[in-house]
């Protein structure tokens, strides 16, 4: 079935090239350069997706995390890891994109993606895909801040605010939710007090650690909660 999907995609890609006037040469910028005999077997899983279309070109801003530009990354799909892949994360639709030419990109098959990472401004961001039943209602791609006996995740999302600019134009705005997982339960974190309530069994140690470490935590900076989660994880038996 994957091979059939891949063939359908390739046929559609070539048809679109003809329609849009994209050259069908074997240059580096051409889709054909990606589908040579050498690359098809290795990248068949990676390119098992569908062409991405921008349906929101009139909305101010963009629907991507970090940047509208593609950034270096790594993807693991169906147990296969692909390195040095250019990626862009559409957090409006929760889709990961990779280019097949200068003007064409595909949405990776979300059902096959296990995880991916992106490099942005010298930092690595790792994401894992969760299904409906794995985190009790929280699904899709989550940024993994910490993963041990307990875990800390961030879910990024963009929405569209209608007529937000001068009462004329729609605009993208970004939101994010922080999740802490402990003993199979998932909690939404909006501030330090949420974690203190969850970690009540180690309350005195936690407060002492925060004071000595001079921790400053804010929901606007999800990574600021990571040291506390790591410390608590070391206390859990």
C-alpha positions as CSV (number, residue, x, y, z in Angstrom):
1,X,0.0,0.0,0.0
2,X,2.8,2.4,0.8
3,X,4.3,1.8,-2.7
4,X,1.0,2.6,-4.3
5,X,0.6,5.8,-2.2
6,X,4.2,6.8,-3.2
7,X,3.5,6.2,-6.9
8,X,0.3,8.2,-6.6
9,X,2.1,11.0,-4.9
10,X,4.9,10.9,-7.5
11,X,2.4,11.0,-10.4
12,X,0.6,13.9,-8.8
13,X,3.8,15.7,-8.2
14,X,4.9,15.4,-11.8
15,X,1.4,16.5,-13.0
16,X,1.6,19.5,-10.8
17,X,5.0,20.4,-12.2
18,X,3.6,20.3,-15.7
19,X,0.7,22.5,-14.6
20,X,2.8,25.0,-12.8
21,X,5.7,25.1,-15.2
22,X,8.3,23.7,-12.8
23,X,11.1,22.2,-15.0
24,X,11.2,18.5,-15.2
25,X,15.0,18.3,-15.4
26,X,17.1,16.3,-13.0
27,X,18.7,19.5,-11.4
28,X,19.0,19.7,-7.6
29,X,15.9,21.9,-7.4
30,X,13.7,19.6,-9.4
31,X,11.4,17.0,-7.8
32,X,12.9,14.4,-10.2
33,X,16.3,14.7,-8.5
34,X,14.7,13.3,-5.3
35,X,13.2,10.2,-7.0
36,X,16.2,8.6,-8.7
37,X,16.8,4.9,-8.5
38,X,19.2,5.5,-5.6
39,X,16.9,7.5,-3.5
40,X,13.5,5.8,-3.9
41,X,14.2,2.7,-1.7
42,X,15.7,4.7,1.2
43,X,13.2,7.6,1.1
44,X,10.0,5.8,0.2
45,X,8.7,6.0,3.7
46,X,9.7,9.6,4.2
47,X,7.9,10.8,1.1
48,X,4.8,8.8,1.8
49,X,2.7,11.9,2.2
50,X,0.6,14.4,0.3
51,X,1.3,17.8,-1.3
52,X,1.0,20.7,1.1
53,X,-1.2,23.7,0.1
54,X,-1.2,27.1,1.8
55,X,-4.9,27.8,2.4
56,X,-4.2,30.9,4.5
57,X,-2.0,33.1,2.3
58,X,-4.2,36.2,3.1
59,X,-3.8,35.8,6.9
60,X,-1.1,38.1,8.5
61,X,1.8,36.2,9.9
62,X,2.3,32.5,9.3
63,X,1.2,29.1,10.7
64,X,4.7,27.8,11.4
65,X,6.7,27.2,14.6
66,X,9.9,29.2,14.8
67,X,10.1,30.2,11.2
68,X,8.5,30.0,7.8
69,X,11.8,28.8,6.4
70,X,12.8,25.2,6.4
71,X,15.3,24.2,9.0
72,X,17.7,21.2,9.4
73,X,16.1,18.2,11.2
74,X,15.9,14.5,11.7
75,X,12.8,12.3,11.3
76,X,12.0,8.8,12.6
77,X,9.2,7.2,10.6
78,X,8.0,3.6,11.1
79,X,11.3,2.8,12.8
80,X,13.4,4.4,10.0
81,X,15.5,7.4,10.9
82,X,16.3,10.0,8.2
83,X,19.0,12.6,9.0
84,X,19.7,15.9,7.4
85,X,16.1,16.5,6.4
86,X,14.8,20.0,5.8
87,X,11.7,20.5,8.0
88,X,9.0,23.0,8.7
89,X,6.3,22.5,11.4
90,X,2.8,23.8,10.6
91,X,1.3,24.2,14.1
92,X,-2.0,25.4,12.8
93,X,-2.7,21.9,11.3
94,X,-0.1,19.9,13.3
95,X,1.7,18.8,10.2
96,X,5.4,18.4,9.5
97,X,6.5,19.5,6.0
98,X,9.6,18.7,3.9
99,X,10.4,20.2,0.5
100,X,10.6,18.3,-2.7
101,X,11.5,21.3,-4.8
102,X,11.8,25.1,-4.4
103,X,8.1,25.5,-4.8
104,X,6.7,22.1,-3.6
105,X,6.5,20.6,-0.2
106,X,4.8,17.5,1.2
107,X,3.1,16.8,4.5
108,X,4.7,13.8,6.1
109,X,2.4,10.9,6.8
110,X,1.5,11.6,10.5
111,X,0.5,8.0,11.1
112,X,4.0,6.9,10.3
113,X,6.0,9.6,12.2
114,X,7.4,8.4,15.5
115,X,9.4,11.6,16.3
116,X,11.3,14.4,14.7
117,X,13.8,17.1,15.8
118,X,14.5,20.5,14.4
119,X,17.5,22.8,14.8
120,X,16.7,26.5,15.2
121,X,19.1,29.2,16.2
122,X,21.7,26.8,17.5
123,X,19.3,24.7,19.6
124,X,17.7,21.3,19.1
125,X,14.0,20.8,19.7
126,X,12.7,17.2,19.9
127,X,9.1,16.3,19.2
128,X,7.3,13.0,19.7
129,X,3.9,12.0,18.3
130,X,1.2,10.8,20.7
131,X,-2.0,9.0,19.8
132,X,-5.5,9.5,21.3
133,X,-5.1,7.0,24.1
134,X,-1.4,7.5,25.1
135,X,-1.9,10.8,27.0
136,X,-5.7,10.7,27.7
137,X,-6.9,13.2,25.2
138,X,-3.7,15.1,24.4
139,X,-2.5,14.0,21.0
140,X,-0.3,15.0,18.1
141,X,3.2,16.3,18.2
142,X,4.6,17.4,21.6
143,X,7.9,19.1,22.3
144,X,9.7,16.9,24.8
145,X,11.4,19.0,27.4
146,X,12.1,16.1,29.8
147,X,11.4,12.4,29.7
148,X,12.2,10.1,32.6
149,X,10.0,8.5,35.3
150,X,7.9,11.6,34.9
151,X,7.8,13.9,31.8
152,X,7.4,17.5,30.7
153,X,5.9,18.4,27.3
154,X,4.7,21.5,25.4
155,X,2.0,21.6,22.8
156,X,2.3,24.5,20.4
157,X,-0.7,25.7,18.5
158,X,-1.6,28.6,16.2
159,X,-5.1,29.9,15.7
160,X,-6.6,32.6,13.5
161,X,-8.0,35.7,15.0
162,X,-10.6,37.2,12.6
163,X,-10.2,40.8,11.5
164,X,-7.5,41.4,14.1
165,X,-5.5,43.9,12.0
166,X,-7.3,47.2,11.5
167,X,-10.6,45.4,11.5
168,X,-9.8,44.2,8.0
169,X,-7.3,41.3,8.1
170,X,-7.1,38.0,9.9
171,X,-4.0,37.3,11.9
172,X,-2.2,34.2,13.3
173,X,-1.6,34.1,17.0
174,X,0.3,31.4,18.9
175,X,-0.6,29.6,22.1
176,X,1.1,26.8,24.0
177,X,0.1,24.4,26.8
178,X,2.5,22.7,29.2
179,X,1.9,19.2,30.4
180,X,3.4,17.3,33.3
181,X,3.1,13.5,33.4
182,X,3.5,11.6,36.6
183,X,2.4,8.0,37.4
184,X,0.4,7.8,34.2
185,X,-1.5,11.0,35.0
186,X,-1.3,14.1,32.9
187,X,-1.6,17.6,34.4
188,X,-1.8,21.0,32.8
189,X,0.8,23.4,34.1
190,X,0.1,27.1,34.2
191,X,2.6,28.1,36.8
192,X,4.8,27.1,39.7
193,X,1.9,26.5,42.1
194,X,0.5,23.8,39.8
195,X,3.7,21.8,40.1
196,X,3.9,22.3,43.8
197,X,0.4,20.9,44.3
198,X,1.3,17.9,42.1
199,X,4.6,17.3,43.9
200,X,3.1,17.7,47.4
201,X,4.6,14.4,48.5
202,X,8.0,16.0,48.4
203,X,6.9,19.5,49.2
204,X,9.6,20.5,51.8
205,X,12.4,19.2,49.6
206,X,10.9,20.9,46.5
207,X,10.6,24.3,48.2
208,X,14.2,24.0,49.6
209,X,15.5,23.2,46.1
210,X,13.7,26.1,44.5
211,X,15.0,28.5,47.1
212,X,18.6,27.3,47.0
213,X,18.6,27.2,43.2
214,X,16.8,30.5,42.9
215,X,14.6,29.0,40.2
216,X,12.4,31.4,38.3
217,X,9.6,29.7,36.5
218,X,7.1,31.1,34.0
219,X,4.5,29.6,31.6
220,X,5.9,31.9,29.0
221,X,9.2,30.0,29.2
222,X,8.2,26.3,29.5
223,X,11.9,25.2,29.7
224,X,12.1,27.1,33.0
225,X,10.2,24.2,34.6
226,X,12.6,21.5,33.5
227,X,15.2,21.8,36.4
228,X,12.4,21.3,38.9
229,X,10.9,18.3,37.1
230,X,14.4,16.7,36.8
231,X,15.0,17.2,40.5
232,X,11.6,15.8,41.4
233,X,12.2,12.8,39.1
234,X,15.3,12.0,41.1
235,X,13.3,11.9,44.3
236,X,10.6,9.6,43.1
237,X,11.1,6.0,44.1
